Amino acid sequence: MITKRKLILGMIFLLSLSSVPLFCEGDGEALNAISDLQGALTMVWVIVAAALVFFMQAGFAMVETGLTRAKNASNIMMKNLMDFCMGAIAFMFTGFAIMFGADQSGLFGTTGWFLSSASFETLKMFMFQVVFAATAATIVSGSMAERTKFSAYMIYSVFISALIYPISGHWIWGGGWLANLGFHDFAGSTVVHSVGGWAALMGAILIGPRIGKYLKTKNGKTEVRAIPGHNMPLAALGVFILWFGWFGFNAGSTVDGNAPQIASIAVTTTLAAAAGAIAALFTSWILFKKPDTSMSLNGALAGLVAITAPTAVVNPGGAVIIGLIAGILVVLSVEFFDKVLHIDDPVGAISVHGVCGAFGTLAVGLFATPEGAEYAGIKAGLFFGGGLEQLGIQALGAVSVFAWVAVTAGILFGVLKVLGILRVSVKEEMMGLDISEHGNESYSGFQVFSNQ
């Protein structure tokens, strides 16, 4: 039975349709209306995707806080807040221009400083890219957690966002020399994650391990001491937030709300993350005789990082294989840096973002399907008959970015160390950075001990 309310709503609906330009006479007006609608959809999609990537800041904060000690939780919250705030301003002033300005010799951009006279399209692009820049900066925080001066953190966040990240980013996404060679990194396995991971490596090396992490025994050997985090549920929440935000990170990198590839990218992203967690779980189970929670969580992140470069050019089966390899690789890498090299990385950032980011970059040259390669304008992967050409280009890019970040981040952290502003004192580290750096506690009434 048609009620009066339904009849009125129906009439309103019909009247609204009659006002849509698509029904105007003349194909030109209809085509313009369709174009405007597609443009509006893309604008909304890109900004929503940027918001998802911004929400990943919360994920990084939760992961890092959960995997470190309670006495440093406020310090970690402050770092994850301020690396975005400082980095966003730095990226606006210089980073965006260096990364996306008019190309100079394939090395850096030269126009668009201070985001002046920017069109709506430019502002859309800036909004999406600034959250990526913040991601690269915040990765460093985890590897240097619990012993870095807050002032030093703000300084290197600015330098990474203003110079280190944008220059290598220009090579790949800004029309630089690697882009001209055919290097492919769809959403940033190298551009974002490896840059953050390799900067984290240099920072961890130069700042040194936390007090009590590596102890010399009487026979001259080094005992590796575990320093467990204080809140695994918080770390797990962070991983779920990151996984959620990654749909904006990867699928949003289409920067086109009308792209049919959005669906396939979301699928490959999901499958790689799931496979990474499974592989890390069983690898840790075999090595440690127990299914390790932190390793499984990092396995999901490893799968996400690894699929970020090839996500648009691989099929679902390839995504699963990439995730499985990344999940195994991250466990072995964490153990290698900790037990063999004695580089203290409290959250495994070097392995998750640096190592798995490099692997994901190489995976393009291995698993890119002919259809995916055609979409991206590159050669198919080795396992799909494309030969070694694309793999060689991907390897060149990964090595070049590693060299750039290792040198520049090494100089940056080396200068901060020489100036005496990189690391807190022994007393401050034992007290905890919440009290020594910020004058407050994260948990009211919490009694701080040196092992918490």
N, C-alpha and C positions, 0 to 999 in steps of 0.2 A: 504494500500500500504506500503510495507516494504522499508523504506528509508535506505540510505547507513549508516547513523549514528546508526540506530537501529540494523542493521546487525553487525556492528563493536562491539556495546555494547553486543549483544548476544554472539558473539564469545568470548569476554573477560570473560563473565559470565561462559560459558562452560569450558574455560581454567582454571578459578579459581576453579571450582568444581573438575576438574581433579587432582588438587594439594592437595585436602583435604584428610587427612589420612584415613578417613572413607571408602574410596573407594579402599584402598590398599588391596592386597590379604592377607588373613590370619585374622582370627577372633581376635587374640591377639592384633594386631596393631589397629584394629577398636575399640576394647574395651578400649584400652589405650587412644585413641583419644577422645572417648566419656567421659572417666573419666577426662581427662585434660580439656575438654570443660565445664563439670559440675563444676570442681574446679574453673575455671576462672569465670564462672557465679556467683558462690557463693562469690568469692572475690570481684567482682564488686558490687554485691547486698549489701553485708555487709558494704562496704565503702560508698556507696550511702546512705544507711540507717543511718549510722553514721553522714553523712553530714546533713541529715534531722533533726536528733536529735540536732546537733550543732546549726542549724538554730533556734531551740526552744529558745536558749539564747536571740535572738532578740525578740521573743514573750514574754518571761518573762519580759524583759526590757520595752517593750511597755505597757504591762498590768500594771506593777507596776508604771510606770511614769504617765500613764493616770489616775490612781486611787489615786494619791497623788497630792500634791500642786506644782505649777510651780517653786517655789523657791528651790525645791530639785531635779529637773529633772537631772541636770548634775551629781549630787552625785549618783543617781540611775543608770545612764549610766555607771559611773565608777565602781560601785559595780558589775554590771552584766558583765562588761568586765573583771575585775580583779578576780572575783571568778572562772572564767574558767581558766584564766592564772595561778593563784596561785594554784588552785586545780589540774590542769593538771600536773604541775611539782611535786606536792606532791604525786599525784597518781602514777606517774612514779617512784619516789624514793621508796615509801613504800606501798602505797595503793593497787596497783595491786598485789604485792607479798602476802600481808596479805589476800587479797580476793581470789586469785586463785592459790596461791602456794600450795606445798605439805601439806596436811592436818595434823594438830597437835591436836589430841584429839577432833576433831570435832569443834574446837573453832576458829582457824585462820590458815593461810598459812605461810609457813616458807621458801619458795624458790622463786627465780626470782626477787631479789632485784635490784633496779635501772634499770630494763628492760635490763639487760646485757645478751649477747649471745642469743638474742631472734630470733626465726625462723620467717618466713613470716606469718605462721599461728598464732603465738603468737602476732605479731605486729597487725595483723588483729583484733584479739580479744581485744587487748589493745585499739585500736582506737575506737571500738564500746563501750567499757566499760568506757573509760575516759569521754565521753560525758554524760553518765548516772551519773557518779560521780559528774560532774559539775551541773547537774540538781538538785540533792539532796542538794547541797550547795546553789544554787541560790534561792531555795524556801524560805530559812530563811530570805533572804533580805526583802521580802515584809512585813512580820509581824513586823519587827523592823525598818521599813522605817521612815525617817524624824527626827530621834533622835539618831542614832548610829554613833559613831566616825568611820571614814573611816579606821583608823589603826586597830581598833578592828575587823572590818569586814574582813580585810585581814587575821588576826590571826585566827579567827574561821573558815574561809574558808579552811585554810590549815589543821586544826585539823579535820574538818569533812571529808575532802577528803582523808587524810592520815591515819585516825584511826577509827573514829566513824562509818562512812559508810562502810568501807571495812570489819570490823569485823562482823557486823550483816549480811553483804552481803555474807561473807564466809559461815555462817551458812546455807544459803539458796541456793546460786548459786555456791559456791565453794566446795561443797561436805561435808559440815559441819553437825552438829547434827540434824538440822531441815530438811535438805534434806534427811537424812537417815530415818527420821520418815515418810516421804512422803508428807511433806509440799509443796504446789504448788503455785508459784507466777511467772507466765509466763514472764511478762515484767516489774514488779516492783511496784505494788500497795503498797506493804510493803517495799521491798528492797530499792526503791528510794523515793517514795512519802511520805509514812508514816515516814520514817527516817527524811526527810526534814520537814514534818509537825510537828512532835513532837519536833524537835530541834527548830523550829519556836515558838512553844508554850512556851518552857522554856526560850527562848530569850525574848519573849514579856512579860512574867511574871517578869523576873529579871530586865529588863530595865525600865519597867513601861510605863504608857500611855503618849501620847503626851500632851503637855501643853494645857489646855482648853478642853480636851476630856471629862472628868468626873468632874462635878462641884457639890459641896455640897450646898444644898438649906438650907433655914432658919429652916425648920422643920427636918433637919437631913438626908433627903433622897438624893440620888445621881441622878443628872440630866445628862443624856447621850446626849452629843452634837455631831451632825453629822459634820464631817470635809470632805466635798466633794472633790473629785479629780478635776483636772483642765482641763482634756481633755478626754472625753468619747470616741470620735472616735479613739484616739490613743489606748485606752484600748481594743476597739473592734478589731482593727487591730492586736493587740497582741494575742487575742484569736484565730483569724483566722490563724495566723502564727503557734500558738501552735497546733491547730487542724491539720494543714497540716503536721507539723513535727511529730505528733503522729503516722502517718502511718509508719515512720521509727522506731519510738519507739516500737510499738507493732508488726507490720508485720516484721520488721527487726530483732526482737528477735528470729525468726526462725533460724537465722544465717545460712541459707541454701537457696541459690537462686533457688534451684530446688524443694522446698517444696510446695506441692499443698495447704497447710494450709494458705499460704500467702493471698489467696483470701478471705477465710472465716474470717480470722483475720481482714482484712481491712473492711469487712462488719460489723462485730460485733462492731468494733471500731466506725464506722460511726453512726450506729444506736443508740448506747449508748449515744454518744455525743448529737445527735439530741433529743433524749428522755429527757436527762438531762436538756437541755435548755428549752424545752417545760414545763417540770414539774416545774422548778424554776420560769418560767414566770407566770404560773397560781397560784403557791403558793404565790408569792409576790403580785400578783393581789388580791388574797383573803385577805391577811394579811394587805397590805398597801393601798388597793383600787385603785392601779395603777400598771400596768405591769412594774416592775423595770428593768432598763437596766443593771445595774451592776450585779444584782442577776441573770438575764438571762444569761449573759456572764459567770458568775461563775458556772451556772448550766451546761453549755456545758463542762467546764473544770472538773466539778464534775463527769459527766458521763464518760469522758475520763479516769480520775484517777481510777474510780471504775471498769471499764472494763479491765484495764491493767493487773490485775492478772488472771481473768478467760477468757480472750479473745479467747484463743485457745480451750477451753473446753466447751463452751456454744453455743447454737444455736441462730439464729437471734431473736427469740421471747424472749429468756432469756436475751439477750443483751438489748432489749427494756425495760424489767422490771427492770433490774439493773440500767439503765440510769434514769428511772422514779423515782426510790427510791432515787438515789443519788441526783437528782435535788431537791426533796423535802427536803432531809436531809441537804443539804448544806445551804438552806435558814434558816431552824430552828437552825442549828448549829451556823451560823453567828450571829443570834439574841441572842442565848444563851450565847455565849462568850462575846458579846458586852453588852447586857442589863442585864444579870444576874451575870456573873462572873466579868464583867468590865475589861476584857483583851482586850487591844487595838491592833487590827490587821487590819491595813489600807486596805489590799487587800483581806482579807478572806483566807489567805494561810493555816491557821491551819485547817479550816473547809474543804477546797477543798482537800488538800493533806493529812492531818493527819486523819481526821474523815472519809472522803470518801475513802481514801486508805485502812483503816481498814475494812470498809464495803465491798469494792471490794475483799479483801482477804477472808472474810467470805463467800462472794457470791460463791466462788469456791465450798465450802462445801454444798451449797444450790442448785446451778443451773448447776453443771457439768453433762453433758449428759453421758450415758454409752459409746458412741463412743468417745467423747472428753476425758473421763477418761481413756479409753484404750490407746489413743494416748499419754497421759501424764504419764501413769503408776500410776494412783491414783485411789481412790474409787469414784464412782459416787456420785452426790450430793443428799441431803436429799429428794428433790422434784422429784428425778428420781430413787427412790428406793434404794439409797445407804446407808441409815441409817445416824447415827450421827458421825460415825468414822472420816470421812474426815473433817466435820465441827469442830470437837474437835481439830484435828491437826491444822487446820487453825487458830482457836481461840488461841491455845497455842503459835503459831508463832507470831501472832499479838501482844499478851500481852508481850511476851518475848522481842520483838524488842522495844515496847514502853518503857518497864522498862530499857533496855540498853540505849536507847537514852535519856530518861528523866534523868537518873543518870549522864551519861557522859556529856551531853550538859549542864545540870544544874551545874555541877562542873566547866565546861569551862567558862560559862557566869558568874558564881559566882566569879571566880578568876578575870576575867576581870573587874567586878564591884568593887571588893575590891581594885584592883589596881588603880581604878579611870580612866580607859581608855575605858569604855564601852559606856558611854553616853556623848553627847556634853553638854555644859553649856546652861543655860536658854537663855542667850543673843544670843548664836550661833544658837540655835533652832529657836528663833523668827526671826533672820536675814535670816535664810535659809542656808542649808548646801552647796548650790552652792557657795555662797560667803565665808562663814566661813571656809569651808573645802578645797575648790578648787580655790577660788579667781576669779571665773568667773560666768557669768549668762548663762542660757540656751537660753534665748530669749533676743536678743539685744534690749536695750532700755526699757526693762520691768521694771516697777516700783514695787518693792517688798513691800507688806504689810504683816502684821502678819497673816492675814486670807487667804492668797493666797498660 
